[in-house]
Amino acid sequence: MASKYSDPLLCLGLCIFGFYAARAVHQQLLAVVAASRVTQEEPVAELISQHTEDALKLDTLRQLADGSNQEIRTAAIKIITERASQGTTYDILLRDISGRNIKRRNKALVSLKFLSESPARHALNHYKTYKALVDCLCTLLSENKPPPSAEFETTLRYRTQPEQDALIILNRTMPHKISEALRAGVVSRWLAIYPFGGYNSSESRKREVVHRQKTEDFEDMAMRELLFTLDGYPEGRKQLRNYGLVGSAIGETDDDFDGDIAMIFGEDTAGATSLQSGTTSGRRVREESMEEQALRRRRREAMVLSEGGRPLGREDIIQREDVASDNDE
């Protein structure tokens, strides 16, 4: 009789137990979902107010920056860099960079180099920074001249550490505001007088050295990066071309340039063009007919292949078939 009712009771008990077990698991899963849901975080209360931060003296910040606590050290360095990159402090720093006091200038360059790799680096990207750097580079160029008769592919061996620091700062900041750097004269005031190939080198020699520094020289990476940045910006390339530092690509023209090619390795192979100070020499006569202009443009569509070491000949020039037939006629 007992066994007759035990099995149904056991099944009923298991069903009740399973119901409450499933309900408990469901509730726990809902609790996990609620705990992992991302909610709007409450604003973190500031540990110190802005007034207290401004009241901290530089000696105190220096001690905090030298401490062992990583968070405190980072916060102290951030406060120092923010103070140094704005206001009167930054103006004094730029004045020292463009000044004639060598000791103060070198220290200011080291400080600005540190700021250029700090969280406050974006505050440096404006005209007065680039102007101070260009003034400094022009001054350094006049103070550290290589021998006048020396010919060289790169000025790296004659470059001082302050000049290298200024180049590094330019490479870090200029890509963000390259138009302001060009307005400050990075090309017109500095690179235009830079001794590429030597102080007595010709314009074609300068173009050759600049071309090799961009394509072959992996030793002077600072100058190589600077030239690449300028060459990749339309206005930068235009200024490089106007001051005779690069040649013109086929069909490349602007308001001051009529489209003739300034060859990289000399002007004997194309229309002679003087790009110094934005002027152009050897211009074609504009009264020529449209047919003559079209023919002249087609004749420039040629590829010159030469290994160097000998004068260029007719066999080094590859032209389209219709252009070659026109020349033969």
C-alpha positions as CSV (number, residue, x, y, z in Angstrom):
1,M,0.0,0.0,0.0
2,A,2.9,2.3,0.9
3,S,4.7,1.7,-2.4
4,K,1.5,2.4,-4.3
5,Y,1.6,6.1,-3.2
6,S,5.4,6.6,-2.9
7,D,6.1,6.9,-6.6
8,P,3.5,9.6,-7.4
9,L,4.6,11.6,-4.3
10,L,8.3,11.3,-5.4
11,C,7.4,12.6,-8.9
12,L,5.4,15.5,-7.4
13,G,8.3,16.4,-5.1
14,L,10.8,16.4,-7.9
15,C,8.5,18.6,-10.0
16,I,8.1,21.1,-7.2
17,F,11.9,21.1,-6.6
18,G,12.7,21.6,-10.3
19,F,10.2,24.5,-10.5
20,Y,11.9,26.4,-7.6
21,A,15.4,25.5,-8.9
22,A,14.6,26.8,-12.4
23,R,13.1,30.0,-10.9
24,A,16.2,30.5,-8.7
25,V,18.5,30.1,-11.7
26,H,16.4,32.5,-13.7
27,Q,16.6,35.1,-11.0
28,Q,20.3,34.8,-10.6
29,L,20.8,35.2,-14.4
30,L,18.7,38.3,-14.3
31,A,20.9,39.6,-11.5
32,V,24.0,39.0,-13.5
33,V,22.6,40.8,-16.5
34,A,21.6,43.8,-14.3
35,A,25.1,43.9,-12.7
36,S,26.9,43.8,-16.1
37,R,24.7,46.5,-17.7
38,V,26.6,49.7,-18.5
39,T,24.9,52.7,-16.9
40,Q,25.7,56.4,-16.9
41,E,28.6,56.8,-14.5
42,E,28.5,59.4,-11.9
43,P,31.0,62.2,-12.4
44,V,34.2,61.5,-10.5
45,A,34.6,64.0,-7.8
46,E,37.7,66.1,-8.3
47,L,40.4,65.4,-5.8
48,I,41.6,69.0,-5.8
49,S,40.0,72.1,-7.2
50,Q,41.4,74.2,-10.0
51,H,42.2,76.9,-7.5
52,T,44.2,74.5,-5.4
53,E,46.0,73.2,-8.5
54,D,47.0,76.7,-9.6
55,A,48.3,77.4,-6.1
56,L,50.8,74.6,-6.2
57,K,54.3,76.0,-6.5
58,L,56.8,74.7,-9.0
59,D,59.1,73.2,-6.4
60,T,56.2,71.2,-5.0
61,L,55.3,70.0,-8.5
62,R,58.9,69.0,-9.0
63,Q,59.0,66.9,-5.9
64,L,55.7,65.3,-6.8
65,A,57.0,64.5,-10.3
66,D,60.0,62.8,-8.8
67,G,57.9,60.7,-6.5
68,S,57.3,56.9,-6.6
69,N,53.5,57.1,-7.1
70,Q,52.8,56.7,-10.8
71,E,49.4,58.5,-10.7
72,I,50.7,61.5,-8.7
73,R,53.8,61.7,-10.9
74,T,51.7,61.7,-14.1
75,A,49.3,64.4,-12.7
76,A,52.2,66.6,-11.6
77,I,53.9,66.4,-15.1
78,K,50.6,67.2,-16.8
79,I,50.2,70.3,-14.6
80,I,53.7,71.4,-15.4
81,T,53.3,70.9,-19.2
82,E,50.0,72.7,-19.2
83,R,51.5,75.7,-17.4
84,A,54.5,75.8,-19.7
85,S,52.5,75.6,-22.9
86,Q,50.4,78.7,-22.4
87,G,50.5,82.3,-21.2
88,T,53.5,84.3,-20.3
89,T,55.6,81.2,-19.6
90,Y,55.3,80.0,-23.1
91,D,56.0,83.4,-24.6
92,I,59.2,83.6,-22.6
93,L,60.1,80.1,-23.8
94,L,59.7,81.1,-27.5
95,R,61.6,84.3,-26.9
96,D,64.5,82.3,-25.6
97,I,64.4,79.9,-28.6
98,S,64.6,82.8,-31.1
99,G,67.1,84.7,-29.0
100,R,70.9,85.0,-29.3
101,N,71.7,83.7,-25.8
102,I,73.1,80.3,-26.7
103,K,72.7,78.8,-23.2
104,R,69.1,79.9,-22.7
105,R,68.3,78.9,-26.3
106,N,69.5,75.4,-25.9
107,K,67.6,74.9,-22.6
108,A,64.5,76.3,-24.2
109,L,64.8,73.9,-27.1
110,V,65.1,70.9,-24.8
111,S,62.0,72.1,-22.9
112,L,60.0,72.6,-26.1
113,K,61.1,69.2,-27.3
114,F,59.8,67.7,-24.0
115,L,56.5,69.6,-24.5
116,S,56.1,68.3,-28.0
117,E,55.9,64.7,-26.7
118,S,53.7,65.5,-23.7
119,P,49.9,65.6,-23.4
120,A,50.0,69.4,-24.0
121,R,51.7,69.0,-27.4
122,H,48.5,70.1,-29.3
123,A,48.8,73.5,-27.7
124,L,52.0,74.1,-29.6
125,N,50.5,74.0,-33.1
126,H,50.3,77.7,-34.0
127,Y,52.1,80.4,-35.9
128,K,54.2,81.8,-33.1
129,T,55.8,78.4,-32.4
130,Y,56.8,77.9,-36.0
131,K,58.1,81.4,-36.3
132,A,60.3,81.0,-33.3
133,L,61.6,77.7,-34.6
134,V,62.3,79.2,-38.0
135,D,64.1,82.1,-36.4
136,C,66.2,79.7,-34.4
137,L,67.1,77.5,-37.4
138,C,68.1,80.5,-39.4
139,T,70.3,81.7,-36.5
140,L,71.8,78.2,-36.1
141,L,72.5,78.1,-39.8
142,S,74.5,81.3,-39.7
143,E,76.4,80.2,-36.5
144,N,77.4,76.7,-37.7
145,K,78.4,77.0,-41.3
146,P,80.2,74.2,-43.0
147,P,83.4,75.1,-44.9
148,P,82.5,77.3,-47.9
149,S,84.3,75.0,-50.3
150,A,82.9,71.8,-49.0
151,E,80.5,69.7,-51.1
152,F,78.4,67.1,-49.4
153,E,75.3,65.1,-49.8
154,T,73.9,65.8,-46.3
155,T,74.6,68.3,-43.6
156,L,74.1,65.8,-40.8
157,R,77.8,65.7,-39.8
158,Y,77.8,69.5,-39.4
159,R,74.5,69.6,-37.5
160,T,74.5,70.5,-33.9
161,Q,72.3,69.0,-31.2
162,P,70.1,72.2,-30.9
163,E,69.5,72.2,-34.6
164,Q,68.5,68.5,-34.5
165,D,66.2,69.3,-31.6
166,A,64.5,72.0,-33.6
167,L,64.0,69.7,-36.6
168,I,62.5,67.0,-34.3
169,I,60.0,69.6,-32.9
170,L,59.1,70.7,-36.4
171,N,58.4,67.1,-37.5
172,R,56.2,66.5,-34.4
173,T,54.1,69.7,-34.7
174,M,54.1,70.8,-38.3
175,P,51.8,68.1,-39.8
176,H,48.9,69.4,-37.7
177,K,49.2,73.0,-39.0
178,I,51.5,72.9,-42.0
179,S,49.9,76.1,-43.5
180,E,51.0,78.1,-40.4
181,A,54.5,76.6,-40.7
182,L,54.7,77.7,-44.3
183,R,53.5,81.2,-43.4
184,A,56.2,81.4,-40.8
185,G,58.8,80.8,-43.5
186,V,60.0,77.2,-43.0
187,V,60.6,77.1,-46.8
188,S,60.9,80.7,-47.9
189,R,63.2,81.8,-45.0
190,W,65.1,78.7,-44.0
191,L,65.1,75.9,-46.6
192,A,65.6,78.4,-49.4
193,I,69.1,79.3,-47.9
194,Y,69.9,75.8,-46.6
195,P,73.2,74.6,-48.0
196,F,72.0,71.5,-49.8
197,G,75.1,70.1,-51.5
198,G,77.2,73.0,-50.3
199,Y,77.0,76.8,-50.1
200,N,78.3,77.3,-53.6
201,S,76.2,74.6,-55.2
202,S,74.0,75.4,-58.3
203,E,70.3,75.1,-58.3
204,S,70.3,71.8,-60.2
205,R,72.8,70.5,-57.6
206,K,70.5,71.5,-54.8
207,R,67.6,69.7,-56.5
208,E,69.7,66.6,-56.9
209,V,70.7,66.5,-53.2
210,V,67.1,67.2,-52.1
211,H,65.9,64.3,-54.3
212,R,68.5,61.9,-52.9
213,Q,67.7,62.9,-49.3
214,K,64.1,62.0,-49.9
215,T,64.7,58.7,-51.7
216,E,68.1,57.4,-50.7
217,D,69.3,59.0,-47.5
218,F,68.2,57.0,-44.5
219,E,70.8,58.5,-42.2
220,D,69.4,62.0,-41.9
221,M,65.8,60.9,-41.0
222,A,64.8,64.2,-39.5
223,M,65.4,66.2,-42.7
224,R,64.0,63.3,-44.8
225,E,60.7,63.4,-42.8
226,L,60.5,67.2,-43.1
227,L,61.0,67.2,-46.9
228,F,58.4,64.4,-47.3
229,T,55.8,66.3,-45.2
230,L,56.3,69.5,-47.2
231,D,56.3,67.6,-50.5
232,G,53.0,65.9,-49.7
233,Y,51.2,69.2,-49.1
234,P,50.2,71.1,-52.3
235,E,51.3,74.5,-51.0
236,G,54.5,73.1,-49.5
237,R,55.5,71.5,-52.8
238,K,54.7,74.7,-54.6
239,Q,57.0,76.7,-52.4
240,L,59.7,74.0,-52.7
241,R,59.4,74.3,-56.5
242,N,59.4,78.1,-56.4
243,Y,62.6,78.2,-54.5
244,G,64.3,75.7,-56.8
245,L,64.5,72.7,-54.3
246,V,62.4,70.3,-56.3
247,G,61.6,69.8,-60.0
248,S,58.2,69.9,-61.5
249,A,56.2,66.8,-62.5
250,I,54.8,66.5,-66.0
251,G,51.8,68.7,-66.4
252,E,52.2,70.3,-62.9
253,T,51.4,74.0,-63.1
254,D,50.4,76.9,-60.9
255,D,49.8,80.6,-61.3
256,D,53.5,81.4,-61.5
257,F,54.6,78.4,-63.5
258,D,53.8,77.7,-67.2
259,G,54.2,73.9,-67.0
260,D,57.8,73.5,-68.3
261,I,59.8,70.7,-66.6
262,A,62.6,71.6,-64.2
263,M,64.6,68.4,-64.3
264,I,66.1,67.0,-61.1
265,F,69.5,66.2,-62.5
266,G,70.1,69.3,-64.5
267,E,68.2,71.8,-66.8
268,D,69.9,70.6,-70.0
269,T,67.3,68.0,-70.6
270,A,64.2,70.1,-70.4
271,G,62.9,73.7,-70.6
272,A,65.2,75.8,-68.5
273,T,63.3,77.2,-65.5
274,S,64.4,79.5,-62.8
275,L,62.3,79.0,-59.7
276,Q,64.2,81.2,-57.3
277,S,61.9,83.7,-55.6
278,G,58.8,82.5,-57.5
279,T,60.1,84.0,-60.9
280,T,60.3,82.1,-64.1
281,S,62.9,82.4,-66.8
282,G,63.0,81.0,-70.3
283,R,59.2,81.3,-70.7
284,R,57.7,80.2,-74.0
285,V,56.3,82.9,-76.2
286,R,52.6,83.0,-75.5
287,E,51.6,84.1,-79.0
288,E,52.3,80.7,-80.4
289,S,49.4,78.8,-81.9
290,M,47.3,76.2,-80.0
291,E,48.7,73.4,-82.3
292,E,52.3,74.4,-81.4
293,Q,51.4,74.4,-77.7
294,A,49.8,71.0,-77.9
295,L,52.8,69.6,-79.8
296,R,55.3,71.0,-77.3
297,R,53.3,69.4,-74.4
298,R,53.3,66.0,-76.2
299,R,57.0,66.2,-76.8
300,R,57.6,66.6,-73.1
301,E,55.7,63.3,-72.4
302,A,58.9,61.3,-72.5
303,M,60.8,59.0,-70.1
304,V,64.5,59.6,-69.7
305,L,66.5,56.5,-68.6
306,S,70.1,56.9,-67.8
307,E,72.5,55.3,-65.4
308,G,74.5,58.5,-65.0
309,G,78.2,59.0,-65.7
310,R,77.8,60.0,-69.3
311,P,75.9,62.6,-71.3
312,L,72.3,61.9,-72.2
313,G,71.7,60.8,-75.7
314,R,68.8,60.2,-78.0
315,E,68.8,56.5,-77.2
316,D,68.1,57.3,-73.5
317,I,64.8,59.1,-74.3
318,I,61.6,57.0,-74.7
319,Q,58.7,58.8,-76.4
320,R,55.3,57.9,-77.7
321,E,55.3,56.8,-81.3
322,D,53.4,59.7,-82.6
323,V,55.7,62.2,-80.8
324,A,58.8,60.4,-82.2
325,S,57.4,60.6,-85.7
326,D,56.8,64.3,-85.3
327,N,60.3,64.9,-84.1
328,D,61.7,62.9,-87.1
329,E,59.7,65.1,-89.5
